[in-house]
């Protein structure tokens, strides 16, 4: 190996081949491969459409939209409120893996149970969707908190990127199979598209549980102080610790500033993720084209998340995150000029190039800024902000849309969030 190549490799940390041979790292990343199926097939893909057209038969369109929105709000608020407390509790009990398994089981079983819900039973569908969402987002907090345990600080960008990359690929592979099942149900031995969607929900739970097994077996539980206190005392102490951390988090200037920046720019990112299909429908695009665009994001996001982490290792996390935020600002501007479907595909590719990168880098940078012995608690705050995001963005779109009566101008309002995130991020001192 040349001297230059050797220097570059040392700057990038371990080689990708070496990371993939690390049993703990690969097992940790495979969990992302498994649980991302819920995010793609259920949350973003089939559930919103199936809830309205199958489970909400006899309910008006306005009412079904309100019911789905309520279900999303309940799960998001519950996890947003509980995440810091659960994280602090996990730090005290050496229980991150146990709590991850607990939430994974709830999420996967609830997702698979959607298969058994009959036509018109919207209340049961909403209940199991809330339970599976709580399992997904609750487990994510403890999964993220295990990152400092499996990766050294200089490897966090790479390992976090590997997790998101495999997540995009795993979620995309199952989603592609599920889409094929709905298009050609008889080929798969199914009666119609409705049965194909129900079987898809069942497959998500099995997929999720299957790929969580390597993490449960191979990833070591991080060391912590441990305790012999009762569950009630641990819970009350965890709540007190969260209150104390919240009061003093401003003293950890870097963490505080990063969380503010993250709240703004990830709100813009999540709003684009959640509103993209609705925006495309408002412009008159076919739903099949929007599903195709969603698949594009998944498969472009796989290599892009990994490449983006290498870019961050070479040029610095600050520069990489700034590039990603700038790219999202450009995507927001370009979205106002969409005219034909290939424009939508092009923007889907652009989003795929930076979406995994900005998510993975945010997680790894935060993991390097926080106290390692309290990663569960601090990642609880991080995930709380993630759950409470997508509040300002939809509000901006709603207000701007009502005032301008233009969905294009409404989308442009998201520039305010990316600008706020970018300029706050400039004040953060990044780890070297």
ZAMARGU-4260 file (C-alpha; in steps of 0.2 Angstrom, whole numbers, plus 5000, padded with zeros to 4 digits):
<rodrens>
0) 5000/5000/5000 | 5007/5017/4995 | 5011/5030/5009 | 4996/5041/5003 | 4984/5027/5003
5) 4990/5022/5020 | 4987/5039/5027 | 4969/5040/5019 | 4965/5023/5027 | 4970/5029/5044
10) 4960/5045/5042 | 4945/5034/5037 | 4947/5022/5051 | 4945/5003/5048 | 4941/4997/5030
15) 4924/4992/5026 | 4929/4974/5025 | 4936/4974/5042 | 4920/4982/5049 | 4909/4969/5041
20) 4920/4955/5048 | 4917/4963/5066 | 4903/4952/5073 | 4897/4965/5085 | 4896/4979/5072
25) 4888/4968/5058 | 4875/4961/5071 | 4871/4979/5077 | 4869/4985/5059 | 4858/4970/5054
30) 4845/4976/5066 | 4842/4992/5055 | 4840/4980/5040 | 4826/4971/5050 | 4816/4986/5058
35) 4817/4997/5043 | 4804/4985/5034 | 4791/4993/5046 | 4796/5010/5041 | 4795/5007/5022
40) 4781/4993/5020 | 4770/4999/5034 | 4772/5017/5039 | 4777/5025/5022 | 4770/5012/5010
45) 4754/5002/5013 | 4746/5007/5029 | 4740/5024/5025 | 4732/5018/5009 | 4725/5002/5016
50) 4718/5011/5032 | 4708/5023/5021 | 4702/5010/5008 | 4700/4994/5017 | 4699/4996/5036
55) 4689/5012/5035 | 4675/5007/5024 | 4659/5016/5028 | 4669/5030/5036 | 4671/5047/5027
60) 4688/5052/5019 | 4689/5067/5031 | 4686/5056/5046 | 4698/5042/5041 | 4712/5055/5039
65) 4708/5062/5056 | 4709/5044/5064 | 4725/5040/5056 | 4733/5057/5061 | 4727/5054/5079
70) 4735/5037/5079 | 4751/5044/5073 | 4750/5058/5086 | 4747/5046/5101 | 4762/5035/5097
75) 4773/5050/5093 | 4768/5059/5109 | 4769/5044/5120 | 4787/5039/5114 | 4793/5057/5114
80) 4788/5059/5132 | 4794/5042/5138 | 4811/5041/5128 | 4822/5051/5140 | 4815/5041/5155
85) 4817/5024/5147 | 4835/5029/5142 | 4840/5034/5159 | 4832/5018/5166 | 4842/5007/5154
90) 4858/5016/5159 | 4855/5011/5178 | 4849/4993/5175 | 4861/4987/5161 | 4845/4984/5152
95) 4847/4992/5135 | 4847/4975/5126 | 4832/4969/5136 | 4822/4984/5133 | 4827/4984/5115
100) 4820/4966/5114 | 4804/4971/5124 | 4800/4985/5111 | 4805/4974/5096 | 4793/4960/5102
105) 4779/4972/5104 | 4782/4981/5087 | 4785/4965/5077 | 4770/4955/5084 | 4758/4970/5083
110) 4764/4973/5064 | 4761/4955/5060 | 4744/4955/5069 | 4738/4968/5056 | 4736/4953/5045
115) 4721/4946/5055 | 4711/4962/5055 | 4695/4961/5044 | 4688/4974/5032 | 4680/4989/5041
120) 4688/4986/5058 | 4697/5003/5058 | 4698/5004/5078 | 4708/4987/5079 | 4719/4993/5064
125) 4723/5009/5073 | 4726/5001/5089 | 4739/4989/5082 | 4747/5002/5072 | 4750/5013/5088
130) 4757/4998/5097 | 4769/4993/5082 | 4774/5012/5081 | 4778/5012/5099 | 4788/4996/5097
135) 4798/5003/5082 | 4802/5020/5090 | 4804/5014/5107 | 4817/5001/5101 | 4826/5014/5091
140) 4831/5023/5107 | 4840/5008/5114 | 4847/5003/5097 | 4855/5020/5095 | 4861/5020/5113
145) 4871/5004/5109 | 4881/5013/5095 | 4895/5019/5107 | 4896/5001/5114 | 4900/4993/5097
150) 4910/5007/5088 | 4925/5017/5094 | 4924/5036/5092 | 4933/5037/5076 | 4923/5023/5068
155) 4906/5030/5073 | 4903/5039/5057 | 4906/5023/5047 | 4897/5011/5058 | 4882/5023/5059
160) 4882/5025/5040 | 4883/5006/5039 | 4867/5004/5049 | 4857/5016/5039 | 4864/5009/5023
165) 4859/4991/5027 | 4842/4999/5034 | 4838/5006/5017 | 4843/4990/5008 | 4834/4978/5019
170) 4818/4989/5020 | 4819/4992/5001 | 4821/4973/4997 | 4806/4968/5007 | 4796/4983/5001
175) 4800/4978/4983 | 4794/4960/4986 | 4778/4967/4994 | 4775/4979/4980 | 4777/4964/4967
180) 4765/4954/4978 | 4751/4967/4976 | 4754/4969/4957 | 4754/4950/4954 | 4745/4942/4968
185) 4740/4926/4959 | 4759/4923/4955 | 4762/4922/4974 | 4747/4911/4977 | 4736/4925/4984
190) 4718/4929/4979 | 4720/4948/4977 | 4729/4964/4981 | 4721/4966/4998 | 4727/4949/5004
195) 4744/4953/4997 | 4745/4969/5008 | 4739/4959/5023 | 4752/4946/5020 | 4765/4960/5018
200) 4761/4966/5036 | 4763/4948/5043 | 4780/4947/5034 | 4786/4963/5041 | 4785/4957/5059
205) 4794/4940/5054 | 4808/4950/5045 | 4810/4962/5060 | 4811/4948/5073 | 4823/4937/5062
210) 4836/4951/5059 | 4836/4956/5078 | 4842/4939/5083 | 4861/4943/5079 | 4861/4959/5089
215) 4853/4950/5104 | 4866/4936/5103 | 4882/4945/5098 | 4882/4963/5105 | 4888/4964/5122
220) 4878/4974/5135 | 4887/4990/5139 | 4895/4992/5157 | 4885/5002/5169 | 4884/5005/5188
225) 4870/4993/5190 | 4858/4993/5205 | 4848/4982/5216 | 4834/4995/5219 | 4816/4991/5216
230) 4808/4994/5199 | 4798/5009/5207 | 4813/5017/5214 | 4823/5015/5198 | 4809/5023/5188
235) 4807/5038/5200 | 4826/5040/5201 | 4827/5039/5182 | 4814/5053/5181 | 4824/5063/5193
240) 4839/5061/5183 | 4830/5066/5167 | 4824/5082/5175 | 4842/5086/5181 | 4849/5082/5164
245) 4837/5094/5156 | 4840/5108/5168 | 4859/5106/5166 | 4860/5102/5148 | 4863/5120/5143
250) 4879/5119/5153 | 4885/5106/5140 | 4886/5119/5127 | 4890/5108/5112 | 4876/5095/5116
255) 4864/5109/5118 | 4868/5118/5102 | 4868/5102/5092 | 4851/5097/5098 | 4844/5114/5093
260) 4852/5113/5076 | 4846/5095/5074 | 4828/5099/5079 | 4827/5112/5065 | 4835/5103/5051
265) 4828/5085/5055 | 4811/5093/5056 | 4813/5099/5038 | 4819/5082/5033 | 4805/5072/5041
270) 4792/5084/5034 | 4799/5081/5017 | 4798/5062/5020 | 4780/5063/5027 | 4773/5075/5015
275) 4782/5070/4998 | 4768/5058/4993 | 4754/5070/4998 | 4763/5084/4988 | 4765/5073/4973
280) 4746/5069/4973 | 4742/5087/4975 | 4752/5090/4959 | 4742/5077/4950 | 4755/5063/4949
285) 4749/5044/4949 | 4751/5035/4966 | 4760/5021/4957 | 4773/5033/4952 | 4775/5039/4969
290) 4778/5021/4976 | 4791/5019/4962 | 4799/5035/4969 | 4799/5028/4986 | 4808/5013/4981
295) 4821/5023/4972 | 4825/5032/4988 | 4827/5016/4997 | 4840/5008/4985 | 4849/5024/4982
300) 4850/5027/5000 | 4859/5011/5003 | 4876/5015/4995 | 4874/5034/4998 | 4873/5032/5017
305) 4890/5022/5017 | 4898/5034/5004 | 4893/5049/5014 | 4901/5042/5030 | 4917/5040/5020
310) 4915/5058/5014 | 4913/5064/5032 | 4928/5054/5038 | 4939/5063/5025 | 4932/5081/5025
315) 4925/5082/5043 | 4907/5079/5050 | 4903/5097/5050 | 4907/5099/5031 | 4897/5084/5027
320) 4882/5089/5037 | 4882/5106/5030 | 4883/5099/5012 | 4868/5088/5017 | 4858/5103/5024
325) 4862/5113/5008 | 4857/5099/4997 | 4840/5098/5006 | 4838/5117/5004 | 4841/5115/4985
330) 4829/5100/4984 | 4816/5111/4993 | 4818/5125/4980 | 4818/5112/4965 | 4802/5104/4971
335) 4793/5120/4968 | 4796/5118/4949 | 4790/5100/4947 | 4780/5098/4931 | 4782/5080/4925
340) 4784/5063/4934 | 4803/5061/4929 | 4806/5077/4939 | 4799/5068/4954 | 4810/5053/4951
345) 4825/5064/4950 | 4821/5073/4966 | 4819/5055/4974 | 4836/5051/4969 | 4843/5067/4976
350) 4834/5064/4992 | 4841/5046/4993 | 4859/5053/4991 | 4858/5063/5006 | 4844/5057/5017
355) 4854/5042/5025 | 4869/5053/5026 | 4861/5066/5036 | 4853/5054/5048 | 4868/5043/5050
360) 4880/5058/5053 | 4868/5066/5065 | 4868/5050/5076 | 4886/5047/5076 | 4891/5065/5079
365) 4879/5066/5094 | 4886/5049/5100 | 4904/5057/5101 | 4898/5073/5110 | 4888/5065/5124
370) 4895/5057/5140 | 4897/5038/5136 | 4892/5032/5152 | 4875/5040/5150 | 4872/5037/5132
375) 4855/5029/5135 | 4848/5045/5144 | 4856/5057/5131 | 4850/5047/5116 | 4833/5047/5125
380) 4833/5066/5123 | 4839/5064/5105 | 4825/5052/5100 | 4813/5063/5110 | 4817/5077/5098
385) 4816/5065/5083 | 4798/5061/5089 | 4793/5079/5092 | 4800/5084/5075 | 4788/5086/5060
390) 4779/5099/5070 | 4785/5115/5063 | 4787/5109/5045 | 4769/5104/5043 | 4763/5119/5052
395) 4773/5130/5040 | 4766/5121/5025 | 4748/5122/5032 | 4749/5141/5035 | 4759/5146/5020
400) 4747/5135/5009 | 4731/5143/5016 | 4738/5160/5014 | 4745/5158/4996 | 4733/5144/4990
405) 4749/5136/4982 | 4757/5119/4987 | 4773/5125/4978 | 4775/5140/4989 | 4770/5130/5005
410) 4784/5118/5001 | 4796/5133/5000 | 4793/5138/5018 | 4804/5123/5024 | 4819/5133/5019
415) 4817/5142/5036 | 4820/5126/5045 | 4835/5121/5035 | 4843/5139/5037 | 4840/5139/5056
420) 4848/5122/5057 | 4863/5127/5047 | 4867/5143/5056 | 4865/5135/5073 | 4876/5120/5068
425) 4890/5132/5063 | 4892/5136/5082 | 4895/5118/5087 | 4913/5113/5091 | 4914/5096/5082
430) 4925/5081/5089 | 4941/5079/5080
</rodrens>
